[in-house]
């Protein structure tokens, strides 16, 4: 009976060593696969998620700035039109045939 337990102990030791070796192989395969995928991504010139989010935020800020500038420009054009209308009203009596005080008879 002394042979049997020793045989099973040896078999368990071999199985444990095999499991350790397989775990090491799995870890190595994962590392190689990860390295190849990262290399392929680098070659494809893809962007990372955080970089995409940063650029998206910059674009949103630029868009908001552009909309604010367009609104301000519209306000300036409206003020310019109002000033031109006032100037035209002031010049109208002085125009020939306008009948204003500066008219020569």
C-alpha positions as CSV (number, residue, x, y, z in Angstrom):
1,X,0.0,0.0,0.0
2,X,3.0,2.3,0.4
3,X,3.3,2.4,-3.4
4,X,-0.1,3.6,-4.1
5,X,-0.1,6.9,-2.1
6,X,3.3,7.8,-3.5
7,X,2.1,7.2,-7.0
8,X,-0.9,9.5,-6.4
9,X,1.3,12.1,-4.8
10,X,3.6,12.0,-7.8
11,X,0.6,12.2,-10.2
12,X,-0.8,15.2,-8.2
13,X,2.6,16.9,-8.4
14,X,2.8,16.4,-12.2
15,X,-0.7,17.7,-12.6
16,X,0.1,20.7,-10.5
17,X,3.2,21.4,-12.5
18,X,1.2,21.0,-15.7
19,X,-1.4,23.5,-14.5
20,X,1.3,26.0,-13.6
21,X,2.8,25.6,-17.0
22,X,-0.6,26.0,-18.7
23,X,-1.3,29.1,-16.6
24,X,2.1,30.5,-17.7
25,X,1.3,29.7,-21.3
26,X,-2.1,31.4,-21.1
27,X,-0.6,34.5,-19.6
28,X,2.1,34.6,-22.3
29,X,-0.5,34.1,-25.0
30,X,-2.6,37.0,-23.6
31,X,0.4,39.2,-23.5
32,X,1.3,38.4,-27.1
33,X,-2.3,38.9,-28.3
34,X,-2.5,42.2,-26.4
35,X,0.7,43.4,-27.9
36,X,-0.3,42.5,-31.4
37,X,-3.7,44.2,-31.0
38,X,-2.1,47.4,-29.7
39,X,0.4,47.3,-32.6
40,X,-2.5,46.9,-35.1
41,X,-4.4,49.8,-33.5
42,X,-1.2,52.0,-33.7
43,X,-0.8,51.1,-37.3
44,X,-4.4,51.9,-38.1
45,X,-3.9,55.3,-36.5
46,X,-7.0,55.0,-34.4
47,X,-7.6,57.4,-31.5
48,X,-8.2,56.4,-27.9
49,X,-11.5,57.1,-26.2
50,X,-10.1,59.8,-23.9
51,X,-8.5,61.6,-26.9
52,X,-11.8,61.5,-28.8
53,X,-13.7,62.9,-25.8
54,X,-11.2,65.7,-25.4
55,X,-11.5,66.7,-29.1
56,X,-15.3,66.4,-28.8
57,X,-15.3,68.8,-25.9
58,X,-13.0,71.2,-27.8
59,X,-15.3,71.1,-30.8
60,X,-18.4,71.8,-28.5
61,X,-16.6,74.8,-27.0
62,X,-15.6,76.1,-30.4
63,X,-19.2,75.7,-31.6
64,X,-20.6,77.6,-28.6
65,X,-18.0,80.4,-29.2
66,X,-19.0,80.6,-32.8
67,X,-22.7,80.8,-32.0
68,X,-22.0,83.6,-29.5
69,X,-19.9,85.5,-32.0
70,X,-22.6,85.1,-34.6
71,X,-25.2,86.4,-32.2
72,X,-23.0,89.4,-31.3
73,X,-22.4,90.1,-35.0
74,X,-26.2,90.1,-35.6
75,X,-26.6,92.6,-32.8
76,X,-23.9,94.8,-34.3
77,X,-25.6,94.7,-37.7
78,X,-29.0,95.6,-36.1
79,X,-27.4,98.6,-34.3
80,X,-25.7,99.6,-37.5
81,X,-29.0,99.5,-39.4
82,X,-30.7,101.6,-36.7
83,X,-27.9,104.2,-36.9
84,X,-28.0,104.3,-40.7
85,X,-31.8,104.8,-40.5
86,X,-31.3,107.7,-38.0
87,X,-28.6,109.2,-40.2
88,X,-30.9,108.9,-43.2
89,X,-33.7,110.6,-41.3
90,X,-31.4,113.5,-40.3
91,X,-30.1,113.9,-43.9
92,X,-33.6,113.8,-45.5
93,X,-34.6,117.4,-44.7
94,X,-31.3,118.6,-46.2
95,X,-31.7,116.7,-49.4
96,X,-32.9,118.6,-52.6
97,X,-36.6,118.6,-52.6
98,X,-36.7,117.6,-49.0
99,X,-38.2,120.9,-47.8
100,X,-36.0,121.2,-44.8
101,X,-34.5,124.3,-43.3
102,X,-31.3,124.0,-45.3
103,X,-33.2,124.1,-48.6
104,X,-32.2,126.9,-51.1
105,X,-35.1,128.5,-52.9
